[in-house]
Amino acid sequence: MDDDTTDSWSLYVLPARECELRHPPDWTVVSGMFGSLVAVIAPPRGSDAFRTNLNIVLQPADEAMSQEECVATQLIALETALADVIVLESEATVFGERAGARAVAAHRDGDHELTLEQWMAPVEAGTLVLSATALTSDFPHDAETLRAIADSVRLDG
């Protein structure tokens, strides 16, 4: 996806978190959903009730983590939080213009087989985590948009 496409997207700035992201204009922004700072939700597709979404969560930390600690912490969090999770990829990367981590995992949530792509980077107050979740069958279609949203994140704090 090119910059011309994301330039026309809506801009969302997280209040008091010194973080912003761009998202397609037909996606819905919901603050404080399921313990997240913000959720960005795709429009409904077909008859399935599940909607592709991104959530941003701040995980408090006493001290800043290195990039290697980010990767290790991310894998532990995925394996702890999700039942029957299979980590497909994990790597050090840049997120929000900072050294961070990225992982892709598959898991089941009730009747849904889901793919989760997650990015994290240290910020002053802890670790900012962006989790993108889609039905596994929709993930190939949604992955480019989800990654473009993640690439649009800017962290100032």
Secondary structure, DSSP 4 states (H G I P E B T S, - for coil): --HHHHHTSEEEEETTTTEEEEE-TTSEEEETGGG-SEEEEPPP-TT-S---EEEEEEEE-SSPPPHHHHHHHHHHHHHHHSTT-EEEEEEEEEETTEEEEEEEEEEEETTEEEEEEEEEEEETTEEEEEEEEEETTTHHHHHHHHHHHHHH-EE--
